[in-house]
């Protein structure tokens, strides 16, 4: 018989005759361990077990029996039991998990909710997405970088930046690493960053947060923005395959039917998208943004054609940021949607110095405010492009969550600044 030494939290206590069963959640495990204490074997220990409170942190030393009684899997027959910490008041969440908590309660007490296997499964998969992204992008020759999050200029400009007083100077929290990853194309063939975004948008939707995380990539010496779409498509499929192969228990626990997106991803133009919407009773003017209702209708149509993931290309340039290259009235850009939810955007960047300055002026921006950025375009900046992929949204659609706050440990939105 194998000797075991476990540490964890008491999830449930059951008594049957002269036997007490303690259900313990250990380490990062998804499956609780059943601790068996028999009065006939250890009468002093059973007295301790009878007094134990739900939620207590304990250490148990014992043996793994040859025949396991518990239907939940791993089992240990206790020889020693130490109570390391007891709760000073009842838990706001049912430790047994039998009574489901409201999302607001889970968010308020996420640190307690992580004792539940379903909650652990979500964030193990989140870590898996990051693992997969690093494997794929590093394997493609991209270097992982870390750019500033306190910036002297906003990547998008406008009113969606969080302003800071930086020792008497005007500064902003980073909206994205866009400007810096482009500057790096002057000296590197490709970079990626897994990074937070900060956007002062006054949204209260199940899809938006004011602090979110993204997977950003930029590659140089591209032929056209199709090279960027190919990189992103490969990344998405690799992530889905990686999670499906390496996180089977988590997927099963969350009751997720994980399907690998069909390749190649469907590509439709912005004009085609407007036509599809018109055929479904939604009329949008040229240049209009696709709102959530339009995205849902478009997603339903694409799914009927057998595509979960699809690119929308050739947006009007007026609807895109200054750094996107234009071709007449069209931008060399794309959005990646999945079942009616936008996951990523990207495209080919304007790498020509004077054209970039003209773009800024067309958008009502002062080039002097971006002089640090423009400087990099004076020294042989090659054609380049990239994308920003929403990590939170990707996890949301992958596990079928209905609210993005379910997949973020401590969400930051208009209502939440703590915990």
N, C-alpha and C positions, 0 to 999 in steps of 0.2 A: 504493500500500500504506500502511496506517495504522500510525503509530508508537504503541507501547504501553509503559507503565511500570507494572509490577505488583509488589506486595509480598504475601508470604504464607508458608505453611509447606510444606515438601516432604512429600508424602504417599507418593509411590512413585518409584522410579528404575528405568528399563529401558534396556538397551543392545541395539542391533541393528546389527551391522556397525560402520560408522563414525558412527553416530548415537546420541545419548543422548536419551531422553525423560524429562523431569521432570514429575511430576504435582503441581501446586501448588494448594492451597486458598487462595483470595484473599478478603479483605474478609469480607462477610457472604454471599458467593455460595454457592449450593447445588451448583453445577457446577464441578468442578476445571478448571483451565487446563493444557493440555499445552504445556510449554516444549521446543522442539526445538533441539538443538545438534548441528551437523554438523562433523565433523573437517575436511572439505574446505574449509569456510568459515572456521572459527575453531579451529585446533589448540590454542592456548593455553587457550581457554575450556573445551574438552572435557577437559583435564587437571584443571581445577578441578571440573568436573561429576562426574568419576569418583571424586573424594575426598569428595563431599558426603554428609552423614549424613541419614538419614531423620529428619524432625521439625525440621530446621534452618529458621530464619527467613531468607528471602532477598529480594532485590530484583532484578528482571530488566527490562532495557530491550531492546526489539527491535521487530520489525514483525509485523503480522498478515498472513499470506500470502493471496494471492487464492484459492488452492485449499487447503482444510483437509483434512489427512490423518486427524487424530484423529477417532475415532467419538464421543468424549465432548463435542465441541462446540468451545469457544474454543481457539485455538492461537496461540502466539507463537514466532517464530524469533529466538533470542537473539543480541544483539550485545554486551551487557554482563551480567555476573552477579556480584552481590555477596552474600557470606554475612554476614548481620547478626548471627546468633547460632546457635551449635551446641549440641545437648544434651550435657550432661556425663555422662549415663548413658542406657542404653536405656529407651525409653518403656514403662510398664506396660501400655499399650494398643497393639495392633498398628496402626501408622500407616496401613497400607493399608486397614484395615477388613475384611480378608478373614477374620480370626479374631475372632469375636464375643466380647465380654467379658461377664462376669456383671454383673448390675445393681449389686451391692455395689461392684464395681471401678469401674464407670462413675460411681457416686455419689462415690467417694473421689477420682476424678480427673476430675470433670466439666469442669474447665477444659481438659483435653486432649481429652475426648470431644467438645467443641464444634467440633473440627476435622472431625468426621464430618458429612456432609450431613443424615443422618437426625436427628441431635441438633439441628442448627441449625434444621431444619424445625419441630421441636416448639416451640422457643422463639420462633421467628418467628410461629407461629400464636398462641402465648400473648400476644405483643405485639399481634397483630391483634385478639384478644378485648378487650383493654383499649382499643384504638383505637375499636372498634365500640361498646363500652359508653359511652365518652365522647360519641361522636357522637349516639347514640340518646338518652341521658338529658339531655344538654345541649339537644338539639333539642326535648325535651319541656318545657323551661323549668326544669329542676332545676339548682341551683348546686352545683358541686363544692366540697367542704369537706374540712378535715383536722382531726380531733378528737384529743384526747390519748390517748397509749398508756400513760401512767403515770396511774393513776386511784386515787381515794380509796375507791371502792366497785366491786364486780363487778357487771356487768350482770345476770348470772343468779343471783348469790349462790352459796352452797354451797362445796364443797371443790375445785372445778375451776379455781380461780384460782391463778396464780403470785404468791406473796407477796414483797414487797420491803420493805427497811428504807429509808425515804425520809427521811433526816436525822432519824432517831429516831421518825418517824411510820409507821404502818402504811399500805402502799400495795399496789397490784396492777397487773400487766400487763393491758391491756385484753382482755377476752373478745370484745368487739364494740363498735362505736360507738353501740349502741342508745340508751343514756340521753342522750347528747349530741345525737344527731340528732333525738330527740323534743323536747328542750329548744329546738332551733332552729326547731321548728314554731310557736313562739310569735312568731317574727318573719319567717319566710320561707315561701313556698308549697311549696317542695320542695327537697331536697338529696340529693346522693349522695356516696359516698366509696369509693375503691378502697383497701383497707386490710388490714393483717395482723390476725389473731386469735391470741390466746395462750390455750391451754386445757390445764390440768394433768391431762388424762385419761390413764389408764394403759392405752392401747390399743396393740396390736401387730397391726394389720390392714392390708390393702392400700388402705383407704379413709380412714384417719385419720392426722393429724399433730398435733403439739403447737404448731406455728406454721403457720398456713395463711393464705391470702389470700381476701378476699371482695369482692363488689360490693354495697354497701349503699345502699338508697334509702329515703326517707321523703317522703310527700306529705301536705299538709294540706287541709282543707275537702273531705274525701271524703264520698261518700254512704254507702258501706259498703265492706267489705273486697273486694268484687268489683272496685272501682276499682284496688286494689293488684294483684290477680291479672291484670287487663288490662294494666297497665304491665309486669309481669314477663313475661307471655306475649309481648308485643310485643318486649321486649328479647331474649328467647331466640331468637325467629325472626329478628330483625334480625342477631344475631351469627352464626347459622348461614348466613344468606344472604351476609353480608359476607365471611366466611371462604371460602365456596364461590366467590364472585366474584373475590376478590382474592388468594387463596392457592392457586391451582390447582397450581403446581409442588410446593408443600409437601404438599398432599393426595395428589398422585400419587406422590411419593417415599415417603410413609408408607403407601401402598396403602389409603387410607381411602375408603370408599363413603359419602360425606356426604349424608344425606337431610334435607331440611327437615322439622321436626316438623309433623304434621297439625294444622290449626287448625279450630275452636277446640279447645284442649286439653280432654281429658275431665275432668270433675269428679265425683268420687265422695265420699260421706260416709265418715267413719271407721267408722260402723256397717256400711255397704255393704262396706268393705274387710274387716272382720272376717267378714262372711258369705262373701265370696269365699274367704278363707283357710280357713274351716271346710269349704267345699265341696271344698277341695284337701287336706284332712286336717290342717290346722293350727288348733288351737283356742286362741285368746287371750282372756283375760278383758277385759271392758270397762275401759278405762283403761290397759291395757298398752301399752308402746311397741312399735312395729313393728321387730323386729330384722332383721338382714341376710337371714335365711332367709325371713321374711315378705315383705320388700321384693322379693326375687327372685321369689317365687311370684306376688305381685301384679303385678310388672312383666311376667312372662310372660303372664298373663291379659290385661293391657292391650294388649300387643303383638299378641296373637291377635285383638283387636278393632280393630287398626289404629292404636293410639295409642302412640307412643314416649314422649311427654311427657304427664303427667296430674297434676291437683291432687287432694290428699286434704284434705277440708274437715271442719269441725265436730268437731274433736278434743274430748275431755273437757277442761274447763277445768283440772281438777286436774293434768293432764299438761303444762300450758303455763306459761310464766313469768308473774310478777305483772302485767306491763304489758299483757298481752293482755286485751281487753275480753271479758266473759262475758255469756252470755244463758242464765240458768238454770244447768244443769250443762254447757252447751256453750260452747266458746270460738269467737270470731269470728276463726278463724285457718286457716292452710293450710300444707301442705307441697307442694313441687313435686318429683316424682320423674321420672326418665328411665331407662327400661329397668331398673327395679329398684334404682336408686341415688338417694338423696335429694340433690337439688341445692340446694334453697332452702327457707326457711321464712319465714312472715310473717303479717300479719293486721292487723286494726284494733286500735288501742291504746286503752287506757282514758284519756280526756282529762279526766275529771271529778275534781277534786281529792280530795274525800272518799271517793269510790269507789276511787280509786287507793290511798289510805292503807289502806282496808279490805282491798283485795287483798293488800297487803304483809303485813298482820297474818295473813291467812289462810294465807300461805305461810311463816309463822314468821319474817318479817323485821322488823327494827326500823326504822320510818320515820325515826327520827332519823339513822340511818346514810346516808339518802338525802335529807337536807334540801336539799342543793344542787340536786338534781334536782326535788324536789317544788316548790321555789320558783317554777319556771317555769310551774307549772300554776295559779297564783293569778291570772294576768293575762290571762284570755281565751284559753286554749288551745283551738284549734278541733279538731273531729274529724279524726283523722289515722291514717295507717297506713303500713306499709312492709314491706320484706323484706331478707333477707340471702342472697345467692347465692354459693355456693362457687366461686371462680375456678378453683382447682385441680381440683375434681371436674368442673366443666364442661369444661375442657380434656381431662381424662381420658376422659370419655365421648365427646367430639367426635372424638378421634383413635383411640378404641378401645384405650387403654392398660389394662393389667391391674393396674397398681399406681400409686397416686397419686405415689409417689416418682419415677416416670419423668418427670413433668411439672413438677417443682420443682427448681430449680438446686441448692440446698444444703438438703435436707430436714432438719427438726428433729423427731425422734421420741424415744422413750425411750432409744434406743441411740446416737443421733447428736447430738453437740454441735459437732463439727468434721468436715470443714473448714467 
